């Protein structure tokens, strides 16, 4: 059985998939920027071991064991629609990021995200525009 116009339909589907892949790639690279900035904010100036000094409230945590900074990762969650997550898998990440009733927040993910917000938007917009202009 043949369907009239099937070749054009398949070509459009492939082009749409190509667009989604390019946007996902741009989002992943943008997520990596956020990940690196979050990790850097934790490790810059940090001293591990006996000389470790905890960070001040409102400042990113200072690395001691490097468990926090080594557990930040960028993952592709879906391709259609393109979805990328930057997360910290350390069990105490949320307590540091948002604080607790006994400890003031020491945010590291939100500042990294905010620092990169405009770059991320521009990078994704550029990927979309290039993809559209090139026809997929």
TIMI-2910 file (N, C-alpha, C, CB; in pm, 1 decimal, decimal comma, always signed):
<rs>
+----------+----------+----------+----------+----------+----------+----------+----------+----------+----------+----------+----------+------+
!      n_x !      n_y !      n_z !     ca_x !     ca_y !     ca_z !      c_x !      c_y !      c_z !     cb_x !     cb_y !     cb_z ! resn !
+----------+----------+----------+----------+----------+----------+----------+----------+----------+----------+----------+----------+------+
!    +83,8 !   -117,2 !     +0,0 !     +0,0 !     +0,0 !     +0,0 !    +88,9 !   +124,3 !     +0,0 !    -95,6 !     -0,6 !   +121,4 !  Unk !
!    +59,3 !   +218,1 !    -83,9 !   +133,2 !   +344,2 !    -87,8 !    +39,3 !   +458,6 !    -51,3 !   +196,6 !   +367,6 !   -228,1 !  Unk !
!    +94,9 !   +554,9 !    +15,6 !    +18,5 !   +673,0 !    +55,3 !    +75,0 !   +791,2 !    -19,9 !    +23,8 !   +696,7 !   +210,2 !  Unk !
!    -11,6 !   +864,7 !    -86,2 !    +31,9 !   +980,8 !   -162,7 !    +92,5 !  +1085,1 !    -68,2 !    -86,6 !  +1041,3 !   -242,8 !  Unk !
!   +209,4 !  +1134,7 !   -104,4 !   +276,3 !  +1237,3 !    -25,5 !   +354,2 !  +1184,1 !    +93,5 !   +176,6 !  +1334,9 !    +22,5 !  Unk !
!   +367,0 !  +1052,7 !   +104,9 !   +435,5 !   +992,2 !   +218,4 !   +581,0 !  +1039,2 !   +227,6 !   +430,1 !   +839,9 !   +207,9 !  Unk !
!   +649,7 !  +1049,4 !   +115,7 !   +790,1 !  +1092,5 !   +115,2 !   +806,5 !  +1232,2 !   +174,7 !   +845,6 !  +1090,2 !    -27,4 !  Unk !
!   +716,1 !  +1324,8 !   +138,0 !   +723,1 !  +1461,6 !   +191,8 !   +694,1 !  +1461,8 !   +341,3 !   +623,5 !  +1554,6 !   +118,5 !  Unk !
!   +598,6 !  +1378,8 !   +382,6 !   +564,3 !  +1371,0 !   +524,1 !   +683,0 !  +1318,6 !   +604,9 !   +441,2 !  +1280,9 !   +544,9 !  Unk !
!   +748,4 !  +1216,4 !   +556,4 !   +865,7 !  +1159,6 !   +624,7 !   +978,0 !  +1262,8 !   +630,3 !   +914,5 !  +1030,8 !   +552,9 !  Unk !
!   +998,4 !  +1337,8 !   +520,9 !  +1102,1 !  +1440,8 !   +518,7 !  +1073,3 !  +1548,8 !   +623,4 !  +1112,4 !  +1503,9 !   +378,2 !  Unk !
!   +946,9 !  +1588,2 !   +638,1 !   +910,6 !  +1688,9 !   +739,1 !   +934,9 !  +1636,0 !   +880,3 !   +762,8 !  +1730,4 !   +723,2 !  Unk !
!   +903,6 !  +1509,8 !   +904,1 !   +926,9 !  +1449,9 !  +1035,1 !  +1076,4 !  +1444,8 !  +1067,9 !   +866,9 !  +1308,9 !  +1040,2 !  Unk !
!  +1157,1 !  +1408,7 !   +969,6 !  +1301,8 !  +1404,2 !   +989,6 !  +1357,1 !  +1543,5 !  +1016,2 !  +1371,1 !  +1342,3 !   +867,6 !  Unk !
!  +1307,0 !  +1643,7 !   +945,0 !  +1351,9 !  +1781,7 !   +967,0 !  +1315,1 !  +1828,3 !  +1107,6 !  +1290,2 !  +1876,3 !   +861,7 !  Unk !
!  +1195,1 !  +1794,5 !  +1153,5 !  +1152,2 !  +1832,6 !  +1288,5 !  +1240,6 !  +1765,2 !  +1392,8 !  +1003,7 !  +1795,1 !  +1311,7 !  Unk !
!  +1275,2 !  +1640,0 !  +1370,3 !  +1362,5 !  +1568,2 !  +1463,2 !  +1500,2 !  +1633,4 !  +1466,6 !  +1374,5 !  +1419,2 !  +1423,3 !  Unk !
!  +1550,5 !  +1675,2 !  +1350,5 !  +1679,9 !  +1741,2 !  +1341,5 !  +1679,4 !  +1872,6 !  +1419,3 !  +1717,0 !  +1766,4 !  +1195,0 !  Unk !
!  +1570,5 !  +1948,8 !  +1409,2 !  +1556,5 !  +2074,4 !  +1483,3 !  +1561,1 !  +2045,8 !  +1633,3 !  +1424,0 !  +2147,2 !  +1445,3 !  Unk !
!  +1484,8 !  +1947,0 !  +1678,6 !  +1480,9 !  +1912,6 !  +1820,8 !  +1619,3 !  +1870,7 !  +1869,8 !  +1379,1 !  +1800,0 !  +1846,3 !  Unk !
!  +1692,9 !  +1793,8 !  +1789,8 !  +1827,3 !  +1749,9 !  +1829,4 !  +1922,1 !  +1868,1 !  +1842,4 !  +1883,0 !  +1649,4 !  +1728,0 !  Unk !
!  +1914,6 !  +1964,2 !  +1749,7 !  +2002,7 !  +2081,1 !  +1755,8 !  +1969,2 !  +2168,3 !  +1876,6 !  +1991,5 !  +2163,7 !  +1626,3 !  Unk !
!  +1843,0 !  +2183,5 !  +1906,1 !  +1803,2 !  +2262,8 !  +2022,2 !  +1844,1 !  +2190,6 !  +2150,6 !  +1650,4 !  +2289,4 !  +2020,9 !  Unk !
!  +1827,5 !  +2060,1 !  +2155,6 !  +1869,1 !  +1982,5 !  +2272,5 !  +2019,3 !  +1997,7 !  +2294,7 !  +1832,0 !  +1833,4 !  +2255,2 !  Unk !
!  +2096,6 !  +1993,1 !  +2187,7 !  +2242,1 !  +2008,9 !  +2197,7 !  +2275,9 !  +2147,5 !  +2254,1 !  +2309,2 !  +1988,8 !  +2058,5 !  Unk !
!  +2207,2 !  +2251,7 !  +2205,9 !  +2231,3 !  +2387,7 !  +2255,9 !  +2194,0 !  +2398,4 !  +2403,6 !  +2151,2 !  +2490,6 !  +2173,5 !  Unk !
!  +2082,8 !  +2336,2 !  +2442,1 !  +2041,2 !  +2337,5 !  +2582,5 !  +2142,5 !  +2264,1 !  +2670,1 !  +1902,2 !  +2273,8 !  +2597,9 !  Unk !
!  +2194,6 !  +2153,1 !  +2621,2 !  +2293,3 !  +2076,7 !  +2698,0 !  +2418,7 !  +2160,1 !  +2721,0 !  +2329,1 !  +1945,4 !  +2625,4 !  Unk !
!  +2466,4 !  +2226,3 !  +2617,7 !  +2584,7 !  +2311,6 !  +2631,1 !  +2556,7 !  +2424,5 !  +2730,1 !  +2626,6 !  +2369,4 !  +2493,4 !  Unk !
!  +2437,6 !  +2481,8 !  +2722,4 !  +2399,2 !  +2587,5 !  +2816,0 !  +2394,4 !  +2532,2 !  +2959,0 !  +2261,8 !  +2648,2 !  +2776,6 !  Unk !
!  +2341,1 !  +2411,0 !  +2975,1 !  +2338,4 !  +2347,3 !  +3106,3 !  +2478,7 !  +2324,9 !  +3160,6 !  +2264,0 !  +2215,1 !  +3099,1 !  Unk !
!  +2570,5 !  +2289,1 !  +3073,1 !  +2709,3 !  +2270,0 !  +3113,9 !  +2769,4 !  +2400,3 !  +3166,9 !  +2792,5 !  +2217,2 !  +2996,6 !  Unk !
!  +2732,5 !  +2513,3 !  +3106,3 !  +2779,6 !  +2643,8 !  +3155,7 !  +2734,2 !  +2665,4 !  +3299,9 !  +2727,6 !  +2758,9 !  +3065,2 !  Unk !
!  +2607,0 !  +2635,9 !  +3324,9 !  +2551,2 !  +2652,8 !  +3459,0 !  +2621,0 !  +2558,3 !  +3556,4 !  +2398,3 !  +2627,3 !  +3458,7 !  Unk !
!  +2638,5 !  +2433,5 !  +3515,7 !  +2706,0 !  +2334,3 !  +3600,1 !  +2846,3 !  +2380,7 !  +3637,7 !  +2713,0 !  +2198,5 !  +3528,4 !  Unk !
!  +2922,2 !  +2424,6 !  +3541,2 !  +3060,1 !  +2467,7 !  +3565,6 !  +3063,7 !  +2588,5 !  +3658,6 !  +3130,3 !  +2501,1 !  +3432,8 !  Unk !
!  +2973,3 !  +2684,2 !  +3637,2 !  +2971,5 !  +2801,4 !  +3724,9 !  +2932,8 !  +2764,5 !  +3868,1 !  +2874,7 !  +2906,2 !  +3670,6 !  Unk !
!  +2838,5 !  +2672,2 !  +3884,3 !  +2800,4 !  +2628,0 !  +4018,9 !  +2918,6 !  +2558,1 !  +4086,4 !  +2677,3 !  +2533,0 !  +4012,9 !  Unk !
!  +2985,4 !  +2468,5 !  +4013,7 !  +3101,0 !  +2397,3 !  +4069,7 !  +3213,5 !  +2494,1 !  +4105,5 !  +3152,2 !  +2292,0 !  +3970,2 !  Unk !
!  +3238,9 !  +2589,8 !  +4017,4 !  +3345,4 !  +2687,0 !  +4040,3 !  +3315,8 !  +2773,2 !  +4162,9 !  +3363,9 !  +2775,6 !  +3916,7 !  Unk !
!  +3188,9 !  +2811,0 !  +4179,6 !  +3153,5 !  +2894,6 !  +4294,1 !  +3179,0 !  +2821,6 !  +4426,3 !  +3006,4 !  +2937,4 !  +4284,9 !  Unk !
!  +3170,2 !  +2690,4 !  +4423,9 !  +3192,9 !  +2609,1 !  +4544,8 !  +3341,7 !  +2587,6 !  +4570,4 !  +3122,4 !  +2473,3 !  +4532,0 !  Unk !
!  +3420,3 !  +2573,8 !  +4465,1 !  +3561,1 !  +2537,0 !  +4481,1 !  +3656,8 !  +2655,6 !  +4484,1 !  +3600,9 !  +2445,4 !  +4370,8 !  Unk !
!  +3618,5 !  +2771,1 !  +4428,6 !  +3708,6 !  +2886,8 !  +4427,3 !  +3744,7 !  +2928,6 !  +4569,3 !  +3644,1 !  +3004,8 !  +4352,2 !  Unk !
!  +3870,3 !  +2923,0 !  +4601,3 !  +3918,3 !  +2967,1 !  +4730,8 !  +3891,5 !  +2871,3 !  +4845,4 !  +3858,4 !  +3096,1 !  +4762,2 !  Unk !
!  +3828,0 !  +2759,1 !  +4817,7 !  +3795,6 !  +2663,7 !  +4924,6 !  +3921,0 !  +2588,3 !  +4967,8 !  +3686,6 !  +2563,9 !  +4878,0 !  Unk !
!  +3927,7 !  +2560,1 !  +5095,6 !  +4038,2 !  +2482,4 !  +5152,1 !  +3978,4 !  +2359,0 !  +5217,5 !  +4122,3 !  +2566,9 !  +5255,4 !  Unk !
!  +4027,9 !  +2242,6 !  +5178,7 !  +3979,5 !  +2117,6 !  +5237,2 !  +4060,7 !  +2080,9 !  +5359,6 !  +3984,7 !  +2004,4 !  +5134,9 !  Unk !
!  +3999,7 !  +1999,9 !  +5445,1 !  +4071,1 !  +1946,1 !  +5560,4 !  +4078,3 !  +2041,2 !  +5677,4 !  +4208,4 !  +1908,0 !  +5520,8 !  Unk !
!  +4193,1 !  +2039,5 !  +5748,1 !  +4208,1 !  +2113,0 !  +5873,9 !  +4189,1 !  +2263,5 !  +5857,5 !  +4344,3 !  +2085,8 !  +5933,0 !  Unk !
!  +4226,0 !  +2320,1 !  +5745,5 !  +4214,4 !  +2464,8 !  +5724,8 !  +4081,5 !  +2509,1 !  +5667,5 !  +4322,6 !  +2510,8 !  +5635,0 !  Unk !
!  +3985,5 !  +2417,4 !  +5656,7 !  +3855,3 !  +2450,2 !  +5596,2 !  +3782,6 !  +2557,4 !  +5676,0 !  +3767,7 !  +2324,7 !  +5586,2 !  Unk !
!  +3728,9 !  +2654,9 !  +5604,4 !  +3649,3 !  +2761,4 !  +5665,5 !  +3512,8 !  +2759,3 !  +5598,0 !  +3718,9 !  +2903,0 !  +5651,0 !  Unk !
!  +3405,0 !  +2740,2 !  +5673,0 !  +3271,3 !  +2741,2 !  +5612,7 !  +3241,0 !  +2877,5 !  +5550,4 !  +3164,3 !  +2706,0 !  +5718,1 !  Unk !
!  +3158,0 !  +2877,6 !  +5450,2 !  +3121,5 !  +3003,0 !  +5385,2 !  +3028,0 !  +3084,1 !  +5473,4 !  +3056,1 !  +2976,3 !  +5249,6 !  Unk !
!  +3019,1 !  +3210,5 !  +5441,7 !  +2927,5 !  +3299,1 !  +5512,8 !  +2786,1 !  +3279,0 !  +5459,4 !  +2971,2 !  +3447,3 !  +5498,2 !  Unk !
!  +2684,8 !  +3305,9 !  +5541,8 !  +2546,5 !  +3297,6 !  +5493,1 !  +2528,0 !  +3383,9 !  +5368,4 !  +2447,3 !  +3341,4 !  +5603,3 !  Unk !
!  +2455,5 !  +3330,1 !  +5271,8 !  +2430,4 !  +3401,3 !  +5146,9 !  +2536,8 !  +3379,2 !  +5041,3 !  +2418,5 !  +3546,6 !  +5174,0 !  Unk !
!  +2652,0 !  +3325,1 !  +5080,4 !  +2760,6 !  +3295,9 !  +4987,1 !  +2757,3 !  +3147,8 !  +4949,2 !  +2898,3 !  +3333,6 !  +5049,0 !  Unk !
!  +2810,5 !  +3111,4 !  +4832,2 !  +2815,1 !  +2968,9 !  +4796,9 !  +2894,4 !  +2891,3 !  +4900,9 !  +2877,3 !  +2949,0 !  +4656,8 !  Unk !
!  +2861,4 !  +2764,5 !  +4920,9 !  +2936,5 !  +2684,2 !  +5017,3 !  +3082,8 !  +2672,0 !  +4976,1 !  +2873,9 !  +2545,0 !  +5031,2 !  Unk !
!  +3171,2 !  +2660,9 !  +5072,8 !  +3313,0 !  +2634,5 !  +5045,4 !  +3334,2 !  +2483,6 !  +5048,1 !  +3406,6 !  +2706,8 !  +5149,9 !  Unk !
!  +3394,4 !  +2431,5 !  +4942,9 !  +3418,2 !  +2286,9 !  +4934,5 !  +3508,6 !  +2239,9 !  +5047,8 !  +3480,5 !  +2250,4 !  +4798,9 !  Unk !
!  +3475,4 !  +2125,2 !  +5102,5 !  +3561,7 !  +2059,8 !  +5200,2 !  +3594,0 !  +1919,9 !  +5148,7 !  +3493,9 !  +2054,0 !  +5341,7 !  Unk !
!  +3491,9 !  +1836,3 !  +5134,7 !  +3512,0 !  +1699,3 !  +5086,0 !  +3497,0 !  +1688,0 !  +4934,5 !  +3413,8 !  +1605,5 !  +5153,6 !  Unk !
!  +3447,1 !  +1791,3 !  +4870,4 !  +3419,1 !  +1796,3 !  +4726,3 !  +3305,2 !  +1704,0 !  +4684,3 !  +3543,5 !  +1760,2 !  +4648,9 !  Unk !
!  +3229,4 !  +1657,1 !  +4780,4 !  +3112,5 !  +1575,6 !  +4748,3 !  +3005,9 !  +1659,4 !  +4677,2 !  +3054,3 !  +1512,5 !  +4876,4 !  Unk !
!  +2985,5 !  +1782,2 !  +4722,3 !  +2883,2 !  +1868,3 !  +4663,0 !  +2917,5 !  +1903,6 !  +4519,3 !  +2866,5 !  +1995,8 !  +4745,3 !  Unk !
!  +3034,1 !  +1960,3 !  +4495,5 !  +3068,7 !  +2004,6 !  +4360,3 !  +3085,6 !  +1887,8 !  +4263,0 !  +3196,3 !  +2086,6 !  +4364,0 !  Unk !
!  +3124,9 !  +1772,3 !  +4311,0 !  +3142,0 !  +1657,7 !  +4220,3 !  +3009,4 !  +1587,8 !  +4189,1 !  +3239,4 !  +1557,2 !  +4281,2 !  Unk !
!  +2901,8 !  +1629,3 !  +4253,6 !  +2771,5 !  +1568,2 !  +4228,6 !  +2674,3 !  +1659,1 !  +4153,2 !  +2710,0 !  +1527,4 !  +4358,8 !  Unk !
!  +2725,1 !  +1763,8 !  +4092,5 !  +2642,1 !  +1848,7 !  +4006,8 !  +2656,0 !  +1793,8 !  +3865,6 !  +2684,7 !  +2001,9 !  +4014,8 !  Unk !
!  +2541,7 !  +1775,3 !  +3798,0 !  +2547,7 !  +1717,1 !  +3664,0 !  +2440,6 !  +1775,2 !  +3572,9 !  +2532,7 !  +1565,8 !  +3671,4 !  Unk !
!  +2470,5 !  +1772,6 !  +3445,0 !  +2377,4 !  +1814,3 !  +3340,9 !  +2330,8 !  +1688,8 !  +3268,3 !  +2443,4 !  +1916,8 !  +3241,8 !  Unk !
!  +2198,7 !  +1672,5 !  +3256,5 !  +2145,1 !  +1554,3 !  +3188,4 !  +2037,7 !  +1595,0 !  +3089,0 !  +2088,1 !  +1453,4 !  +3290,2 !  Unk !
!  +2029,7 !  +1520,0 !  +2980,8 !  +1922,1 !  +1536,8 !  +2883,3 !  +1807,3 !  +1449,2 !  +2929,9 !  +1968,2 !  +1499,4 !  +2736,5 !  Unk !
!  +1694,4 !  +1511,0 !  +2960,2 !  +1579,0 !  +1437,1 !  +3011,7 !  +1483,5 !  +1396,1 !  +2900,0 !  +1504,8 !  +1521,1 !  +3114,9 !  Unk !
!  +1477,8 !  +1475,6 !  +2794,5 !  +1388,2 !  +1444,7 !  +2682,3 !  +1438,0 !  +1518,7 !  +2559,0 !  +1239,8 !  +1483,9 !  +2714,9 !  Unk !
!  +1407,0 !  +1464,4 !  +2442,7 !  +1445,4 !  +1528,8 !  +2317,6 !  +1329,0 !  +1601,6 !  +2250,6 !  +1502,3 !  +1426,1 !  +2222,8 !  Unk !
!  +1207,1 !  +1561,0 !  +2282,0 !  +1093,2 !  +1624,4 !  +2216,5 !   +978,5 !  +1637,7 !  +2315,5 !  +1048,9 !  +1543,6 !  +2092,1 !  Unk !
!   +959,0 !  +1751,7 !  +2378,7 !  +1036,0 !  +1874,9 !  +2358,6 !  +1171,7 !  +1865,4 !  +2427,0 !   +958,3 !  +1996,6 !  +2411,8 !  Unk !
!  +1267,9 !  +1939,7 !  +2375,6 !  +1402,2 !  +1936,8 !  +2433,4 !  +1399,4 !  +1979,6 !  +2580,6 !  +1496,9 !  +2028,2 !  +2353,3 !  Unk !
!  +1454,3 !  +1895,1 !  +2667,2 !  +1456,2 !  +1922,8 !  +2810,5 !  +1590,0 !  +1879,3 !  +2868,1 !  +1339,2 !  +1851,0 !  +2882,8 !  Unk !
!  +1656,6 !  +1973,8 !  +2934,7 !  +1784,8 !  +1946,9 !  +2997,8 !  +1775,4 !  +1991,7 !  +3143,4 !  +1902,1 !  +2019,8 !  +2923,0 !  Unk !
!  +1826,6 !  +1911,1 !  +3236,2 !  +1826,6 !  +1944,7 !  +3378,3 !  +1969,5 !  +1958,0 !  +3428,8 !  +1750,4 !  +1838,3 !  +3459,8 !  Unk !
!  +1991,1 !  +2058,5 !  +3512,8 !  +2117,4 !  +2071,3 !  +3585,9 !  +2081,2 !  +2050,6 !  +3731,7 !  +2189,1 !  +2212,4 !  +3561,0 !  Unk !
!  +2135,3 !  +1944,9 !  +3792,6 !  +2096,6 !  +1909,3 !  +3929,1 !  +2219,2 !  +1876,9 !  +4013,2 !  +2000,0 !  +1790,1 !  +3928,3 !  Unk !
!  +2197,1 !  +1881,8 !  +4143,4 !  +2299,2 !  +1838,3 !  +4237,7 !  +2244,1 !  +1716,4 !  +4310,4 !  +2338,4 !  +1952,9 !  +4338,4 !  Unk !
!  +2316,7 !  +1605,9 !  +4303,4 !  +2271,2 !  +1480,5 !  +4364,0 !  +2314,7 !  +1464,7 !  +4509,5 !  +2322,6 !  +1363,9 !  +4283,9 !  Unk !
!  +2390,9 !  +1559,3 !  +4563,3 !  +2431,6 !  +1550,0 !  +4703,7 !  +2306,7 !  +1565,9 !  +4790,5 !  +2540,0 !  +1658,8 !  +4739,5 !  Unk !
!  +2293,2 !  +1481,2 !  +4889,8 !  +2174,1 !  +1479,6 !  +4973,3 !  +2144,8 !  +1609,8 !  +5046,0 !  +2186,3 !  +1372,1 !  +5072,1 !  Unk !
!  +2245,1 !  +1688,7 !  +5070,2 !  +2226,6 !  +1813,0 !  +5145,3 !  +2222,1 !  +1936,6 !  +5055,5 !  +2337,7 !  +1828,5 !  +5246,5 !  Unk !
!  +2211,5 !  +1918,3 !  +4925,7 !  +2209,6 !  +2029,9 !  +4831,2 !  +2097,7 !  +2129,2 !  +4860,1 !  +2195,6 !  +1977,5 !  +4690,2 !  Unk !
!  +1976,9 !  +2078,3 !  +4878,7 !  +1862,3 !  +2167,8 !  +4900,9 !  +1879,1 !  +2247,5 !  +5029,3 !  +1731,3 !  +2087,6 !  +4906,0 !  Unk !
!  +1931,7 !  +2184,0 !  +5134,1 !  +1952,5 !  +2254,6 !  +5261,4 !  +2051,0 !  +2369,7 !  +5242,8 !  +2004,0 !  +2157,1 !  +5370,3 !  Unk !
!  +2156,2 !  +2347,2 !  +5166,6 !  +2252,1 !  +2454,4 !  +5140,6 !  +2190,6 !  +2561,6 !  +5051,1 !  +2379,6 !  +2397,9 !  +5075,9 !  Unk !
!  +2123,3 !  +2519,8 !  +4946,1 !  +2067,4 !  +2614,0 !  +4848,5 !  +1962,0 !  +2705,9 !  +4910,4 !  +2006,4 !  +2537,8 !  +4731,7 !  Unk !
!  +1874,1 !  +2648,5 !  +4991,9 !  +1760,0 !  +2724,6 !  +5043,6 !  +1767,9 !  +2754,9 !  +5192,8 !  +1633,9 !  +2649,9 !  +5015,9 !  Unk !
!  +1861,5 !  +2692,9 !  +5263,0 !  +1872,6 !  +2711,7 !  +5405,9 !  +1774,6 !  +2622,8 !  +5480,2 !  +1849,7 !  +2856,8 !  +5441,8 !  Unk !
!  +1787,1 !  +2621,0 !  +5610,8 !  +1698,4 !  +2543,7 !  +5697,3 !  +1658,7 !  +2634,3 !  +5814,1 !  +1767,9 !  +2410,5 !  +5747,9 !  Unk !
!  +1581,9 !  +2580,2 !  +5907,1 !  +1544,0 !  +2659,2 !  +6024,6 !  +1665,7 !  +2689,2 !  +6113,2 !  +1436,3 !  +2585,1 !  +6106,1 !  Unk !
!  +1774,5 !  +2614,3 !  +6093,9 !  +1893,8 !  +2632,4 !  +6176,6 !  +2014,3 !  +2685,8 !  +6100,1 !  +1930,3 !  +2502,6 !  +6240,5 !  Unk !
!  +2000,8 !  +2703,1 !  +5967,6 !  +2114,8 !  +2747,1 !  +5886,7 !  +2066,2 !  +2837,5 !  +5773,8 !  +2192,1 !  +2625,3 !  +5829,2 !  Unk !
!  +2135,4 !  +2947,6 !  +5755,2 !  +2102,3 !  +3038,0 !  +5645,6 !  +2142,4 !  +2974,2 !  +5512,3 !  +2172,8 !  +3175,3 !  +5664,3 !  Unk !
!  +2074,5 !  +3014,1 !  +5407,1 !  +2101,8 !  +2961,0 !  +5273,3 !  +2242,7 !  +2996,0 !  +5227,6 !  +1999,6 !  +3014,4 !  +5172,8 !  Unk !
!  +2299,4 !  +2903,6 !  +5152,9 !  +2428,0 !  +2922,9 !  +5086,8 !  +2409,5 !  +2880,4 !  +4941,0 !  +2543,8 !  +2840,5 !  +5157,9 !  Unk !
!  +2338,9 !  +2964,5 !  +4865,2 !  +2298,8 !  +2925,9 !  +4728,9 !  +2417,3 !  +2913,3 !  +4633,0 !  +2200,4 !  +3027,4 !  +4673,7 !  Unk !
!  +2408,7 !  +2815,3 !  +4546,2 !  +2510,6 !  +2793,3 !  +4444,1 !  +2448,6 !  +2763,9 !  +4308,3 !  +2602,2 !  +2679,2 !  +4484,9 !  Unk !
!  +2331,0 !  +2700,0 !  +4305,0 !  +2265,6 !  +2669,2 !  +4177,1 !  +2190,4 !  +2791,1 !  +4121,7 !  +2168,2 !  +2550,9 !  +4194,3 !  Unk !
!  +2113,1 !  +2857,5 !  +4205,3 !  +2036,7 !  +2973,3 !  +4157,3 !  +2126,9 !  +3084,9 !  +4107,1 !  +1947,1 !  +3026,3 !  +4267,7 !  Unk !
!  +2235,2 !  +3120,8 !  +4177,4 !  +2323,4 !  +3223,9 !  +4122,4 !  +2387,9 !  +3182,7 !  +3989,3 !  +2431,7 !  +3257,0 !  +4223,0 !  Unk !
!  +2425,6 !  +3055,5 !  +3977,3 !  +2485,2 !  +3007,9 !  +3851,6 !  +2383,4 !  +3015,0 !  +3738,2 !  +2537,5 !  +2863,0 !  +3867,4 !  Unk !
!  +2259,5 !  +2979,6 !  +3768,4 !  +2153,1 !  +2986,9 !  +3667,5 !  +2128,6 !  +3132,1 !  +3627,0 !  +2022,3 !  +2923,2 !  +3721,0 !  Unk !
!  +2117,5 !  +3218,9 !  +3725,3 !  +2091,5 !  +3360,1 !  +3697,0 !  +2206,2 !  +3422,7 !  +3618,0 !  +2069,4 !  +3437,4 !  +3827,4 !  Unk !
!  +2328,5 !  +3389,4 !  +3653,9 !  +2445,9 !  +3442,0 !  +3584,1 !  +2443,0 !  +3405,2 !  +3435,7 !  +2574,7 !  +3389,1 !  +3648,9 !  Unk !
!  +2388,4 !  +3289,2 !  +3404,2 !  +2389,5 !  +3238,9 !  +3266,9 !  +2257,6 !  +3256,7 !  +3192,8 !  +2425,6 !  +3094,5 !  +3267,5 !  Unk !
!  +2158,0 !  +3313,3 !  +3256,8 !  +2024,2 !  +3323,5 !  +3197,7 !  +2026,3 !  +3385,6 !  +3057,5 !  +1934,0 !  +3405,8 !  +3288,4 !  Unk !
!  +2089,5 !  +3500,2 !  +3042,5 !  +2092,1 !  +3566,9 !  +2912,3 !  +2172,7 !  +3487,4 !  +2809,5 !  +2150,3 !  +3707,5 !  +2926,5 !  Unk !
!  +2285,8 !  +3429,2 !  +2852,3 !  +2367,4 !  +3347,9 !  +2761,2 !  +2289,4 !  +3225,9 !  +2712,2 !  +2497,4 !  +3303,0 !  +2830,8 !  Unk !
!  +2216,9 !  +3162,4 !  +2804,2 !  +2138,0 !  +3044,4 !  +2768,8 !  +2031,0 !  +3081,8 !  +2666,8 !  +2073,2 !  +2982,0 !  +2894,5 !  Unk !
!  +1958,4 !  +3188,5 !  +2694,6 !  +1852,3 !  +3231,1 !  +2602,5 !  +1910,0 !  +3263,0 !  +2465,1 !  +1778,0 !  +3354,0 !  +2658,5 !  Unk !
!  +2022,9 !  +3332,7 !  +2461,3 !  +2085,6 !  +3368,2 !  +2333,6 !  +2135,3 !  +3244,1 !  +2260,4 !  +2201,7 !  +3465,8 !  +2356,4 !  Unk !
!  +2195,6 !  +3151,4 !  +2332,3 !  +2249,0 !  +3030,3 !  +2270,7 !  +2137,1 !  +2946,6 !  +2208,5 !  +2326,0 !  +2947,2 !  +2374,4 !  Unk !
!  +2027,9 !  +2931,7 !  +2279,8 !  +1915,3 !  +2853,6 !  +2227,0 !  +1850,9 !  +2926,8 !  +2109,8 !  +1810,4 !  +2826,7 !  +2337,8 !  Unk !
!  +1833,9 !  +3057,5 !  +2121,0 !  +1775,4 !  +3135,5 !  +2010,8 !  +1861,5 !  +3123,9 !  +1885,5 !  +1759,9 !  +3284,2 !  +2051,0 !  Unk !
!  +1991,4 !  +3129,4 !  +1903,5 !  +2083,0 !  +3116,1 !  +1789,3 !  +2067,7 !  +2978,4 !  +1725,0 !  +2229,9 !  +3138,6 !  +1833,8 !  Unk !
!  +2061,4 !  +2874,3 !  +1806,7 !  +2045,0 !  +2737,7 !  +1752,9 !  +1913,0 !  +2725,4 !  +1676,3 !  +2050,0 !  +2632,7 !  +1867,5 !  Unk !
!  +1807,0 !  +2784,2 !  +1729,3 !  +1677,0 !  +2778,2 !  +1660,6 !  +1684,8 !  +2853,3 !  +1528,0 !  +1564,3 !  +2837,8 !  +1749,9 !  Unk !
!  +1740,0 !  +2974,0 !  +1531,4 !  +1747,6 !  +3054,3 !  +1408,6 !  +1832,8 !  +2987,9 !  +1301,5 !  +1803,7 !  +3192,1 !  +1439,6 !  Unk !
!  +1948,0 !  +2934,7 !  +1339,5 !  +2035,0 !  +2867,3 !  +1242,0 !  +1964,0 !  +2746,3 !  +1183,5 !  +2168,6 !  +2824,6 !  +1307,5 !  Unk !
!  +1895,6 !  +2671,9 !  +1269,2 !  +1827,1 !  +2552,3 !  +1223,5 !  +1713,8 !  +2587,6 !  +1127,3 !  +1772,9 !  +2473,5 !  +1342,6 !  Unk !
!  +1638,2 !  +2689,7 !  +1161,4 !  +1526,7 !  +2730,9 !  +1074,4 !  +1578,9 !  +2781,9 !   +940,5 !  +1441,5 !  +2840,1 !  +1143,1 !  Unk !
!  +1683,5 !  +2866,1 !   +943,4 !  +1739,5 !  +2922,7 !   +819,3 !  +1799,5 !  +2814,4 !   +730,4 !  +1846,4 !  +3027,8 !   +851,9 !  Unk !
!  +1854,7 !  +2709,6 !   +792,1 !  +1917,7 !  +2604,2 !   +712,4 !  +1816,1 !  +2500,7 !   +664,1 !  +2026,8 !  +2535,4 !   +793,7 !  Unk !
!  +1692,0 !  +2517,3 !   +708,3 !  +1587,5 !  +2425,5 !   +664,8 !  +1585,8 !  +2296,2 !   +742,0 !  +1603,1 !  +2395,8 !   +520,5 !  Unk !
!  +1641,6 !  +2297,5 !   +862,2 !  +1638,0 !  +2176,4 !   +946,0 !  +1772,8 !  +2118,3 !   +952,4 !  +1539,1 !  +2073,0 !   +893,8 !  Unk !
+----------+----------+----------+----------+----------+----------+----------+----------+----------+----------+----------+----------+------+
</rs>
